[in-house]
Amino acid sequence: MLAVLGPSGSGKSSLLRAVAGLEPVHGGTVRWDGADLTGVPTHRRGFALMFQDGQLFDHLTVARNVGYPLRLRRHDRSAVRREVDDLLDLVGLGGFADRLPRTLSGGERQRVALARSLAAKPRLLLLDEPLSALDAGLRVRLAADLRRILRESGTTALLVTHDQEEAFAVADRLAVMRDGRVVQEGTTEEVWARPADAATALFLGYARVLEGAAARAVLAAAGRPPAEAVAVRRSALAAREAGRPGRTDRTGQPGEAGAAGLAGTVRSVRATPDEVRLVVDVDGVGEADAVGAPGWLPAVGDRVALRVDPARLAVL
Amino acid sequence: MTGGGSAGTGRLLGLLGLAAVPTAVLGLFFLLPVAGMLERGLWPEGSFEPGAVLEVLGTDRTRRVVWFTVWTSSVATAASVLLGLPAAYVLHRLRFPLRGAVRAALLVPFVLPTVVVGIAVRELVADSGPLGFLGLDGTPVAILIGLVFFNVAVVIRTVGAAWEGLDRRPAEAAAALGAAPWQVLVTVTLPALRPAIVSAASVVFLFCATGFGVVLTLGGVRYASVETEIYLLTTGAITGSVELGAAAALSIVQLVAVVALLGVAARLRAVPDPTVRRSVAAPTRPRRRDLPALFVTGGVLAAVALPIATLVVGSLRRDGAWTLVHYRALTGVGADAGGNGGGLLRAPVTEALGNSLRIAVDATWMSLLLGLLVAVVVTSRSRSAAERRVRSAFDGLFMLPLGVSAVTLGFGFLITLDEPPLDLRSSPLLVPVAQALVALPLVVRVLVPVLQGIDDRQRQAAASLGAGPLRSLLTVDVPVLWRPLLVAAGFAFAVSLGEFGATSFIVRADVPTLPVVIYRLIGSPGQLNYGTALAASVVLAAVTALVVLLVERLRVPGAGTF
C-alpha cells in the first residue's frame, strides 16, 4: 500500500487520474505487470478509483451503489445481493442496504464508496484523499478501518493525499511529490526519520530547519554528531524555568549551554491544554520553537533552560 | 419569525407593494379575459349551463381535434427529445471550431415567428420544394416537421445547460468501476439529466399542444389542433358562422389540461440549489465514440437550415427565374383577386414591419418591468414557511401565460375588454400588453436563476462593509444582472415580433403587425401575394434572428432554458 504525499498543486491528483486513464499521459507510460496500459480506456484497466467525496450515485440506494460494478458484469441477482451484504459487513455498514446516499453521514458515505470500489475487485485501488473531507476524530478511526479492510481483502492500493497523518495511518510505503516529481520514496518509517531535503521535512510536519552553526549547536546539545542541517519538530526542545533544576536535568548548570542543554530568552508564549508553546531566542541557535509542561507560564523576556530530544530531530 | 413584529409587517407590506403592479396587470389583462372566456362558455345565456360545454365536447369533430392535438404533440415531443439529446451533448460538452455559431444557429428556430416556420416547412414539402417527392404536403407529417423544427432548440438549450453543469466525476467513478461508455450514459448520465429532460419535454409538449401558427399555416381547416380550432370557430372559418360558445368550451378544456400539465411540469422541474456555484465542465475534443452524436447534430443542423434556405430561395424566385420582385412588392399593399396591385391590405407591408417594431419595443419594456418585479419578489429570501408558499404561488401564477394559449388570451381580450369602463380595443397599448404577457414567463425564467444565484451573503457582506440598501443593489445585484436583463429584453423583443396567436384577435385592422399581414397574404390567392409573404417572412426571420444572435453574443449561461 503506497501513499503519494504532496502539497496541493504538486501533481498528485493528475498522477492518479493518469493512472486511472481519466487524463491523457503527456510523457512516459502506465504499466501493470509489464503490460503498457497507456492507450487502454478507464473501464478496461481494472483500477477502481475512490474519490475524495465518494461520488456515490445519489439516485441509487446504498446496496445498488455497492452492487453497481457487479451488475455491470451481469452477475445473477442473488449472487450480487450476497456479495453486497458481505461488503457492507466488511465496512461496518450492515443494515444500511436500503438507505439513500443523501441520508448518510460523511464517514458512512466514504465507507459505502470503499465497499463499491472493492466490489469491482480492482487489480489496484486508487484512493484520492479518501479521508480529507472528514472531521479529525472520524478521520483517525476511519484511517485505521481503511488499513484493516484493505489488508483483509488483500487489495493493492495507491493513495494520494496532502495530509501526512492520513498517509502514515494507512500506508506501508510513502512517496513524497513536489512540483510534479517524486522527491523521496521509501517505507513510512524511513521517510519519517530521514526526509530528503528541507522542504520535504517541513511538509512532513517538522517545525523548522536549522542550518550551519545553529544545526551544530542543537546536535551537540542532543549528543549527536554535527551536520550542516537539521530538521526539528516543535517538541524537540523542552523548556523549563532557568535556575531551577528539572527532574531530567543532568548538568546542574542551569542557564548555560552544556552537553545536554541550551538556554534562551522567551519571545512569545501560548498556552494549550496539553502544553505551553514557546518561541525562544536560543543562545547560539537563533529563534526556535519549544514546549513546556502545562501549568507553567513564563513571561516574555524570561530566561529558560532547554533540553533537546534526539528522537525528534532529523539530520538532513 | 426571527424579526420583530413591526419589521415582519414592514417586510410583508414591502413584498405586497412590489407584487402589486405585476399582479394588477396580470389580473386585468390575463385573469379577467380568461375568466370572461370561461363565463362565455359556462354561462352562455346568463345562467349556469355546463351542458353546452359537454355537448361541444361530444361532437366527432371535437374528439378528432383533441386526439389530433394529443398524438401530434406526443410524437413531436418524442422526436424533439431524441434529436435534441445528442445535439445538446455535442454543443455543450465537446469542443470544436464554430461551436458558438452552431449553437446560435440552432436557437434561431425557437424564436422564429411560428407563421414563418409554417410557411418555411410548407415551402419545403410543397410539390415544387426540395422534399416534394415525398408527397408530404397537406399531411400531418408536415405539421410534425414544423413542430419539431420549432421545439428542438428548447431541448438543446435546457438539457445542454444541465449537461454543461454536470459533474464529470460520477461518470468517471462509474468508468473506474468498469462501466463502458454506453453503460455510463444509461446508468449515470441520463438519470442525472432526467429532471432537465422531463422539464424540457413537458415544455415542448406544452408548446406543441398550444402551438398555433405552425398548425394553422400547415393544417388549415383540415388538421386542426385545439388551439387552431378555437381560432377557426371564432372566425367562423369552419361552418361560415361564428361559434363563440363552442370556442369557449374548447378554451376551457385547454385551460384545464394546460394548468394540470403546468402543475406536473413545475413539480418535475429541477430546482437547482442556488447556494451551489454552478461550474461549467471544460469541453473536450470529440473522440471516435462521439461520432453518432456528431452525426445527429449535423443532421439537426441541416434540418434546421433546409426550411430556412428553401424559404429564402422561394422568396427570390418567380416563374423559374431569380428576381427581387417580391421584395419590391413589400412596399405595396398586396394584390387583389385579379392579381394586380389592387390592395388586399390597408397598409403596405413595410408599414406593418414598422408597426411590429414599435409594438415590440413597447412590449419589451413592459415585460422587462413586470418580469423584474416578479423575479425580485420570487427570489428574495423568505423568512417563514407561509412567506415561501406565497412566493412560490406567485411564481406559478406568472408561469400561467406560458401554457394558457395565446388564442384563449386574445379571445378573452375580445370579449371582456370591449365595453366601458374597459373598452380598450382601440387602445394602442392593448397589443403590446398582450405580447408582454406572452413573453413574461420567458423573461422571468431568465432573471430568476440569476437573482437566485446571487448569494445573499454577498449583500450581507456589502452591508457589513457599510453599504446601504441602494448601494448594495448597485454594487452587488446590478453588475450581475445587466447582461441577463439585455438577454431577457432580446427574447421579449423576438417573441413580440413573432407573436401571432393573441395578436391576430386584437390587432386593429389599420395597424397590422407583420405576422398578421403574412398570414393574410398566404391566405389570399395570387402568386405575387404568396411570394410577398415569403419575402416578408424572410425579413421577419432576419430581424428576429439578428436579435437572437446579439443575445447569444452576451453568453449568459442558461438563457432560454426552462
Interface residues (C-beta under 8 A of the other chain):
Chain A: A20 G21 L22 P41 T42 H43 R44 G46 F47 A48 L49 F51 Q55 F57 H59 Y68 P69 L72 R73 R116 S117 A119 A120 L126
Chain B: R169 P170 E172 A173 A174 A175 A176 L177 G178 A179 A180 P181 Q183 V184 T187 V188 P191 A192
